[in-house]
């Protein structure tokens, strides 16, 4: 049995097995900066669950991480929401971390209202699909598709589906009713 985090609220939201046979656990932590706001938090372990390194990113307000994937270069993309770095309210926030646990870049996406990214996957054609909630008080789930990331900048602008689209944190590859790039 292993525990990670500190003396404040720390929440694990996603776990993946890494290319080296270890694990990457992602979520949110109040302990990382030792204050009452959540930050993105990630723990990288070996195959036996021993911590190799941890990583945190955040600002003056809440940042909540919900999803993690490993990238082809051995690094990681963390996805969730930010209040600190967004345009207004919560916005999607993607953080790129290299294989040593250092931040490479961050990017916030969104508009008016609360936009909360709940999942990220890499598609077969090398794009990244983000799924989550769009708009304040929205009960509808929405999808957003970005072309490949290049140093934190999408090659093309995101396309959102609002209203009738649906996606699931547990099955983000099934984005029903969403308009996507050809």
Buried (B, 14 or more C-beta within 10 A) or exposed (E): EEEBBBEBEBBBBBEBEBEEEBBBBBBBBBBBBEEEBBBBBBBBBEEEEEEBEBBBBBEEBBBBBBBBBBBEEEBBBBBBBBBBBBEEBBBBBBBBBBBEBEBBEBBBBBEEBBBBBBBBBBEEEEBBBBBBBBBEEBEBBBBBBBBBBEEEEBEEEBBBBBEEBBBBBEEBEEBEBBEEEE
